[in-house]
Amino acid sequence: MTRLHFTSALLPQGWADDVRLEVADGTIVSVIPGTPPESGDERHALAVPGIASLHSHAFQRGMAGLAETRGDSADTFWTWRDTMYRFALDMTPDDVASVATLLYTEMLEQGFTRVGEFHYLHHDHDGRPYSDIAEMATRIAQAATASGIGLTLLPSFYAHGSFGGAPPHAGQRRFICSVDQFAKLMAASRKAIRKLPGANIGIAPHSLRAVAPGELTSIIPLAEGGPVHIHAAEQTREVEDCLAWSGQRPVEWLLGHAPVDQRWCLIHATHTTSAEVTAFAETGAVAGLCPITEGSLGDGIFPAREFVTAGGKFGVGTDSNVIVGVADELRQLEYGQRLKHRERNVLSGGAGISTGRALLDGALAGGAQALAQPISGLAVGARADIVTLDTNHPSLAGRRGDAVLDGWIFGTQAGAIDCVWASGEKLVEGGRHRLRDKARENFATTVRRLLA
């Protein structure tokens, strides 16, 4: 039994003082506000729940900053993608494990306690499956085990180069599966995470340009009731190509032809019409927003205010992992809306409401739903994912309640997070993951070799 006492903590019902919390077998078993600490309690000033990064491509952490030299034509997502393909083609399973381990330690240091790994780097360099078809998924599971982060593995089905079943090109060869191969990959991936506490699995049809309608129908049952994640309407060219193929936009096509419901998460959904926003919100599916990556790639700005007003649910992901942090993603989400609407506190939801609190509450609930976590937050029965903030940080000092969240999200760059527990295990203390130095050393060795 782990016993913790917080001078202040954000519970599902709101802020509470003098909160005593007990953890057993990775789960919160008791939450008692208004009680003094007892002998043996570990004491901290302020606690908030850990948040899920609902969308990550771990291997891309190794290429952060490598696509920032302008080419001889306009640089877009599509030119960035060529750099990503070249980097991905060189990586070994050991490289993937090394890069993912560093990434997951960084996520924990920055307040993410669970990751939805949208995993599509499946095969060997020549495109042939490894003898264990889930070799790469096993390395993702190893990285999650080493770091201690909660894992929702989302093996991605990728079969085509564009809409209408176009053949893939050579740069995609490590991603490609037939439906039968993917069924085997899913079975092997379930085995790979079987012994990882708290891990679960879903499926990730990559996008409508990579998955034909019949294939989408065939693979959805492989989720076995788990999450279903798909990229949709990230770029304007994708929308144009989808219109040319089907006469409908990507989100419009999905809502009309796929069983989109609360198990689903539409990643990005950047370019959606007003009618699509309303219909999307009504499904109960989650919008998986990755504001830093969407800004990095020049994708555009999701209509978040309209979606939230329509009752839509959102979570945040780190996607290409160029910068990793709960506060960073939430800040960028709000700042994008401010730039779009030329207003402040766009996503607060109403007068007198803290924007930081609205963002954190939304991301907590949406991330939990998208990764099939039935109970979230600092509540009995929830996985014990806890983040303590350093109330001596210059942007947090003297603040209470929601003002702390506003200070953290909008007023800090680093140093605001003190300790982090994932599944009841303290992994970060004094802002440092216990594996940080070793993970950085291994990562540096890997990347130096890849870039040599």
C-alpha positions as CSV (number, residue, x, y, z in Angstrom):
1,M,0.0,0.0,0.0
2,T,1.3,3.5,-1.0
3,R,-0.1,6.4,1.1
4,L,0.1,9.9,-0.2
5,H,-1.1,13.2,1.2
6,F,-1.6,16.4,-0.8
7,T,-2.2,19.8,0.6
8,S,-4.4,20.4,-2.5
9,A,-5.5,18.0,-5.2
10,L,-7.7,18.2,-8.3
11,L,-10.4,15.5,-7.8
12,P,-13.2,14.7,-10.3
13,Q,-15.6,16.9,-8.3
14,G,-13.1,19.8,-8.1
15,W,-10.3,21.1,-6.0
16,A,-10.0,19.7,-2.4
17,D,-7.7,20.4,0.5
18,D,-5.8,17.9,2.6
19,V,-6.4,14.9,0.4
20,R,-5.2,11.5,1.6
21,L,-4.9,9.0,-1.1
22,E,-4.1,5.3,-1.0
23,V,-2.9,3.1,-3.8
24,A,-2.7,-0.7,-4.0
25,D,-1.7,-2.8,-7.0
26,G,-1.5,0.3,-9.2
27,T,-5.0,1.4,-8.5
28,I,-6.4,4.2,-6.3
29,V,-8.3,2.5,-3.5
30,S,-9.1,5.4,-1.2
31,V,-9.5,9.2,-1.6
32,I,-10.2,11.1,1.6
33,P,-10.3,14.9,1.4
34,G,-10.2,17.1,4.5
35,T,-8.0,14.8,6.5
36,P,-4.6,15.5,8.0
37,P,-1.6,13.5,7.0
38,E,-0.7,10.4,9.0
39,S,2.6,9.0,10.0
40,G,4.2,7.3,7.0
41,D,2.3,9.3,4.4
42,E,4.4,10.8,1.6
43,R,3.5,14.5,1.5
44,H,3.3,16.8,-1.5
45,A,1.8,20.3,-2.0
46,L,-0.4,19.9,-5.1
47,A,-1.5,17.0,-7.3
48,V,-3.3,16.7,-10.6
49,P,-4.2,13.6,-12.7
50,G,-1.8,12.3,-15.3
51,I,-3.0,12.8,-18.9
52,A,-2.9,10.5,-21.9
53,S,-1.0,11.3,-25.1
54,L,-3.7,9.6,-27.3
55,H,-1.6,9.7,-30.5
56,S,2.1,9.0,-30.9
57,H,4.5,7.7,-33.6
58,A,7.4,6.9,-31.3
59,F,10.0,6.4,-34.0
60,Q,9.6,9.9,-35.2
61,R,11.1,11.3,-32.0
62,G,14.5,10.4,-33.6
63,M,14.0,12.8,-36.5
64,A,12.9,15.9,-34.6
65,G,14.4,18.9,-36.4
66,L,15.6,17.0,-39.4
67,A,13.1,18.4,-41.9
68,E,13.6,22.2,-41.3
69,T,15.6,23.0,-44.4
70,R,13.5,24.5,-47.2
71,G,13.5,22.6,-50.4
72,D,13.2,24.0,-54.0
73,S,9.5,24.0,-53.8
74,A,6.9,24.8,-51.2
75,D,7.4,22.6,-48.1
76,T,4.3,20.8,-46.9
77,F,3.3,17.7,-45.0
78,W,4.0,15.8,-48.2
79,T,7.6,16.9,-48.5
80,W,8.1,16.3,-44.7
81,R,6.7,12.8,-45.3
82,D,9.6,12.0,-47.7
83,T,12.1,12.8,-44.9
84,M,10.2,10.6,-42.5
85,Y,10.2,7.6,-45.0
86,R,13.9,7.9,-45.4
87,F,14.5,7.9,-41.7
88,A,12.1,5.0,-41.0
89,L,13.7,2.8,-43.7
90,D,17.0,2.8,-41.8
91,M,15.7,1.9,-38.3
92,T,16.3,-1.5,-36.7
93,P,14.2,-3.0,-33.9
94,D,16.9,-2.0,-31.4
95,D,16.7,1.6,-32.8
96,V,13.0,1.7,-32.3
97,A,13.3,0.4,-28.7
98,S,16.0,3.0,-27.9
99,V,14.0,5.9,-29.4
100,A,10.7,4.9,-27.9
101,T,12.3,4.4,-24.4
102,L,13.6,8.0,-24.4
103,L,10.3,9.4,-25.7
104,Y,8.3,7.6,-23.0
105,T,10.6,8.8,-20.2
106,E,10.2,12.4,-21.6
107,M,6.4,12.0,-21.7
108,L,6.4,11.0,-18.1
109,E,8.6,13.9,-17.1
110,Q,6.1,16.2,-18.8
111,G,2.9,14.8,-17.3
112,F,1.8,12.2,-19.8
113,T,1.2,8.9,-18.0
114,R,-0.3,6.9,-20.8
115,V,0.4,6.7,-24.5
116,G,-1.7,5.6,-27.5
117,E,1.0,4.3,-29.8
118,F,-0.3,4.5,-33.4
119,H,2.2,1.9,-34.6
120,Y,2.9,1.3,-38.3
121,L,6.6,0.6,-38.6
122,H,6.0,-3.2,-38.8
123,H,8.4,-4.9,-41.2
124,D,12.1,-5.4,-42.0
125,H,14.1,-3.0,-44.2
126,D,13.0,-4.8,-47.4
127,G,9.4,-4.9,-46.5
128,R,9.2,-8.6,-45.5
129,P,7.7,-9.4,-42.1
130,Y,10.1,-10.4,-39.4
131,S,10.0,-14.0,-38.3
132,D,7.9,-12.7,-35.4
133,I,5.5,-10.4,-37.3
134,A,5.1,-8.3,-34.1
135,E,8.9,-7.8,-33.6
136,M,8.5,-4.0,-33.7
137,A,5.4,-4.0,-31.5
138,T,7.3,-6.1,-29.0
139,R,10.0,-3.4,-28.9
140,I,7.3,-0.7,-28.2
141,A,6.1,-2.9,-25.4
142,Q,9.7,-3.2,-24.1
143,A,10.0,0.6,-24.1
144,A,6.8,1.0,-22.2
145,T,7.9,-1.6,-19.7
146,A,11.3,0.1,-19.2
147,S,9.8,3.6,-18.8
148,G,6.7,2.6,-16.8
149,I,4.3,4.5,-19.0
150,G,0.8,3.0,-19.6
151,L,0.5,1.6,-23.1
152,T,-2.5,1.4,-25.5
153,L,-1.0,-0.3,-28.5
154,L,-2.7,0.6,-31.8
155,P,-1.3,-1.5,-34.6
156,S,-1.9,0.3,-37.9
157,F,-3.3,-1.2,-41.0
158,Y,-1.7,0.3,-44.1
159,A,-2.2,-1.2,-47.6
160,H,-2.2,1.5,-50.3
161,G,-0.4,4.6,-51.5
162,S,-3.5,6.7,-52.0
163,F,-7.3,6.6,-52.5
164,G,-8.9,4.0,-54.7
165,G,-6.5,1.2,-53.8
166,A,-3.4,2.8,-55.4
167,P,-0.4,0.7,-55.0
168,P,2.1,1.7,-52.3
169,H,5.4,3.2,-53.2
170,A,8.8,1.9,-52.1
171,G,9.1,4.3,-49.1
172,Q,6.0,2.7,-47.5
173,R,7.2,-0.9,-47.8
174,R,7.8,-1.3,-44.0
175,F,4.2,-0.4,-43.2
176,I,2.3,-2.5,-45.7
177,C,0.0,-5.5,-44.7
178,S,-2.7,-7.6,-46.3
179,V,-5.8,-8.2,-44.3
180,D,-4.6,-11.7,-43.5
181,Q,-1.1,-10.4,-42.4
182,F,-2.7,-7.8,-40.2
183,A,-4.9,-10.4,-38.5
184,K,-1.7,-12.3,-37.6
185,L,0.0,-9.1,-36.5
186,M,-2.9,-8.3,-34.2
187,A,-2.8,-11.7,-32.6
188,A,1.0,-11.4,-32.1
189,S,0.7,-7.9,-30.8
190,R,-1.8,-9.0,-28.2
191,K,0.7,-11.6,-27.1
192,A,3.5,-8.9,-27.0
193,I,1.6,-6.8,-24.4
194,R,0.0,-9.6,-22.5
195,K,2.3,-9.3,-19.5
196,L,2.5,-5.6,-19.4
197,P,0.4,-4.3,-16.5
198,G,-2.5,-2.1,-17.6
199,A,-1.7,-2.4,-21.3
200,N,-4.5,-2.7,-23.8
201,I,-4.9,-2.8,-27.6
202,G,-7.0,-1.4,-30.4
203,I,-6.6,-1.0,-34.1
204,A,-5.6,1.9,-36.3
205,P,-6.7,1.9,-39.9
206,H,-4.1,4.5,-41.1
207,S,-6.3,6.7,-43.2
208,L,-8.8,6.4,-46.1
209,R,-6.0,6.9,-48.5
210,A,-4.2,3.8,-47.1
211,V,-7.2,1.6,-46.4
212,A,-9.9,0.6,-49.0
213,P,-13.5,0.4,-47.9
214,G,-13.7,-3.4,-47.9
215,E,-10.5,-3.6,-45.9
216,L,-11.8,-1.2,-43.3
217,T,-14.9,-3.4,-42.9
218,S,-12.7,-6.5,-42.6
219,I,-10.3,-5.2,-39.9
220,I,-12.7,-3.4,-37.6
221,P,-13.7,-6.7,-35.9
222,L,-10.0,-7.3,-35.1
223,A,-10.3,-4.6,-32.5
224,E,-12.4,-6.9,-30.4
225,G,-14.3,-4.1,-28.9
226,G,-11.2,-2.0,-28.3
227,P,-10.4,1.5,-29.6
228,V,-10.4,2.4,-33.3
229,H,-8.2,5.3,-34.4
230,I,-7.8,6.7,-37.9
231,H,-6.2,9.8,-39.4
232,A,-8.8,12.0,-41.2
233,A,-8.8,15.3,-43.1
234,E,-5.3,16.3,-41.9
235,Q,-4.4,18.1,-45.1
236,T,-6.3,20.0,-47.8
237,R,-4.8,17.7,-50.5
238,E,-6.2,14.7,-48.7
239,V,-9.6,16.3,-48.7
240,E,-9.3,17.1,-52.4
241,D,-8.1,13.6,-53.3
242,C,-11.0,12.0,-51.2
243,L,-13.5,14.2,-53.0
244,A,-12.1,13.1,-56.4
245,W,-12.3,9.5,-55.4
246,S,-15.6,9.3,-53.6
247,G,-17.4,12.7,-54.0
248,Q,-17.3,13.1,-50.3
249,R,-14.8,14.6,-47.8
250,P,-12.9,12.2,-45.5
251,V,-14.9,12.9,-42.3
252,E,-18.1,13.0,-44.3
253,W,-17.3,9.6,-45.8
254,L,-16.4,8.0,-42.5
255,L,-19.5,9.2,-40.8
256,G,-21.6,7.9,-43.6
257,H,-19.9,4.5,-44.2
258,A,-18.2,3.4,-41.0
259,P,-19.6,2.6,-37.6
260,V,-18.1,5.6,-35.9
261,D,-19.1,5.7,-32.2
262,Q,-17.6,6.3,-28.8
263,R,-14.9,3.7,-29.4
264,W,-13.5,5.8,-32.3
265,C,-10.9,8.5,-32.4
266,L,-10.5,10.7,-35.5
267,I,-7.0,12.0,-35.5
268,H,-6.6,15.6,-36.6
269,A,-9.9,16.1,-38.5
270,T,-8.4,19.5,-39.2
271,H,-10.4,20.3,-42.4
272,T,-14.0,19.7,-41.4
273,T,-17.1,21.7,-42.4
274,S,-19.7,23.0,-40.0
275,A,-22.0,20.1,-40.9
276,E,-19.2,17.6,-40.3
277,V,-18.4,19.2,-37.0
278,T,-22.0,18.8,-35.8
279,A,-22.3,15.2,-37.0
280,F,-18.9,14.2,-35.7
281,A,-19.8,15.6,-32.2
282,E,-23.1,13.7,-32.2
283,T,-21.3,10.3,-32.7
284,G,-19.6,10.6,-29.3
285,A,-16.2,9.9,-30.9
286,V,-13.1,11.7,-29.8
287,A,-11.2,14.3,-31.8
288,G,-7.5,13.4,-31.4
289,L,-5.8,16.8,-31.7
290,C,-2.0,17.2,-32.0
291,P,-1.6,20.9,-32.0
292,I,2.3,21.1,-32.0
293,T,2.6,18.6,-34.8
294,E,-0.2,20.2,-36.8
295,G,1.6,23.5,-36.4
296,S,4.9,22.0,-37.3
297,L,3.6,20.4,-40.5
298,G,1.5,23.4,-41.5
299,D,-1.7,21.4,-41.5
300,G,-4.1,24.0,-40.3
301,I,-6.3,24.6,-37.3
302,F,-9.1,22.3,-36.1
303,P,-12.4,24.1,-35.5
304,A,-12.2,23.3,-31.8
305,R,-14.5,26.1,-30.5
306,E,-17.3,24.9,-32.8
307,F,-16.7,21.3,-32.0
308,V,-16.7,21.8,-28.2
309,T,-19.8,24.0,-28.5
310,A,-21.5,21.2,-30.4
311,G,-20.7,18.8,-27.5
312,G,-17.7,17.2,-29.0
313,K,-15.0,15.5,-27.0
314,F,-11.3,16.0,-27.6
315,G,-8.0,14.7,-26.4
316,V,-4.4,15.6,-27.2
317,G,-1.5,13.6,-28.7
318,T,2.1,14.3,-29.4
319,D,2.1,12.7,-32.9
320,S,5.6,13.3,-34.4
321,N,7.0,14.1,-30.9
322,V,9.0,17.1,-31.9
323,I,8.2,18.7,-28.5
324,V,6.7,16.6,-25.8
325,G,4.6,18.1,-23.0
326,V,1.0,18.3,-21.6
327,A,1.3,22.0,-21.1
328,D,2.8,22.5,-24.5
329,E,0.0,20.7,-26.4
330,L,-2.8,22.4,-24.4
331,R,-1.2,25.8,-24.8
332,Q,-0.8,25.4,-28.5
333,L,-4.4,24.2,-28.8
334,E,-5.7,27.3,-27.2
335,Y,-3.2,29.6,-29.0
336,G,-4.3,28.2,-32.4
337,Q,-7.8,29.1,-31.6
338,R,-6.8,32.6,-30.4
339,L,-5.0,33.2,-33.7
340,K,-7.9,31.9,-35.7
341,H,-10.6,33.8,-33.9
342,R,-8.5,36.8,-32.8
343,E,-9.8,36.4,-29.2
344,R,-8.5,35.3,-25.9
345,N,-9.6,32.4,-23.7
346,V,-11.5,30.8,-26.6
347,L,-11.8,27.3,-25.2
348,S,-12.7,28.3,-21.6
349,G,-16.4,27.6,-22.2
350,G,-17.8,30.7,-20.6
351,A,-17.4,33.7,-18.4
352,G,-15.5,33.2,-15.2
353,I,-14.1,29.8,-16.3
354,S,-10.4,29.1,-16.2
355,T,-9.1,28.2,-19.7
356,G,-6.4,26.0,-18.2
357,R,-9.0,24.0,-16.2
358,A,-11.3,23.6,-19.3
359,L,-8.4,22.3,-21.4
360,L,-7.1,19.9,-18.7
361,D,-10.6,18.5,-18.0
362,G,-11.3,18.1,-21.7
363,A,-8.0,16.4,-22.5
364,L,-8.3,14.1,-19.4
365,A,-11.8,12.8,-20.3
366,G,-11.2,12.6,-24.0
367,G,-7.8,10.9,-23.7
368,A,-9.3,8.3,-21.3
369,Q,-12.2,7.5,-23.6
370,A,-10.0,7.3,-26.7
371,L,-7.7,4.8,-25.0
372,A,-10.5,2.8,-23.3
373,Q,-9.8,3.8,-19.7
374,P,-13.2,3.6,-18.0
375,I,-12.2,5.6,-14.9
376,S,-9.9,8.6,-15.0
377,G,-8.6,11.2,-12.7
378,L,-7.9,11.0,-9.0
379,A,-10.8,8.7,-8.2
380,V,-11.3,5.3,-6.5
381,G,-10.9,2.6,-9.1
382,A,-8.8,4.6,-11.4
383,R,-5.2,3.7,-12.4
384,A,-2.9,5.7,-10.0
385,D,-1.6,8.2,-12.5
386,I,-0.6,11.2,-10.5
387,V,1.4,14.4,-11.2
388,T,2.6,16.8,-8.5
389,L,3.5,20.4,-9.4
390,D,6.2,22.4,-7.8
391,T,4.3,25.3,-6.2
392,N,7.6,27.2,-5.7
393,H,8.0,27.5,-9.5
394,P,7.9,31.3,-10.3
395,S,4.7,30.9,-12.4
396,L,2.9,28.8,-9.7
397,A,3.9,30.5,-6.5
398,G,1.1,32.1,-4.5
399,R,-1.6,30.5,-6.7
400,R,-4.4,28.2,-5.7
401,G,-6.9,26.1,-7.6
402,D,-7.4,26.7,-11.3
403,A,-4.9,29.6,-11.2
404,V,-2.3,26.9,-10.7
405,L,-3.3,25.2,-13.9
406,D,-3.3,28.5,-15.8
407,G,0.1,29.2,-14.5
408,W,1.4,25.8,-15.5
409,I,-0.1,25.7,-19.0
410,F,0.4,29.3,-20.0
411,G,3.3,30.5,-17.8
412,T,6.0,27.8,-17.7
413,Q,8.5,26.3,-20.0
414,A,10.1,23.7,-17.8
415,G,10.5,22.8,-14.1
416,A,6.8,22.9,-13.1
417,I,6.5,19.1,-12.6
418,D,8.0,17.6,-9.5
419,C,6.9,13.9,-9.3
420,V,5.0,11.5,-11.5
421,W,3.4,8.2,-10.6
422,A,2.2,5.8,-13.3
423,S,0.1,2.9,-12.1
424,G,1.1,3.8,-8.6
425,E,4.9,3.6,-9.2
426,K,6.9,6.8,-8.7
427,L,8.9,7.2,-11.9
428,V,9.8,10.9,-11.8
429,E,11.2,12.7,-8.8
430,G,12.5,16.3,-8.8
431,G,11.5,16.5,-12.4
432,R,13.8,13.7,-13.5
433,H,12.8,10.2,-14.7
434,R,14.9,7.6,-13.0
435,L,15.9,6.2,-16.4
436,R,16.7,9.6,-18.0
437,D,20.5,9.4,-18.2
438,K,20.6,5.9,-19.6
439,A,17.8,6.5,-22.0
440,R,19.5,9.7,-23.3
441,E,22.8,7.9,-23.7
442,N,21.2,5.0,-25.7
443,F,19.2,7.4,-27.8
444,A,22.2,9.5,-28.7
445,T,24.1,6.4,-29.7
446,T,21.3,5.3,-31.9
447,V,20.7,8.6,-33.6
448,R,24.4,9.2,-34.3
449,R,24.6,5.9,-36.1
450,L,21.4,6.6,-38.1
451,L,22.7,10.1,-39.2
452,A,26.2,9.0,-39.9
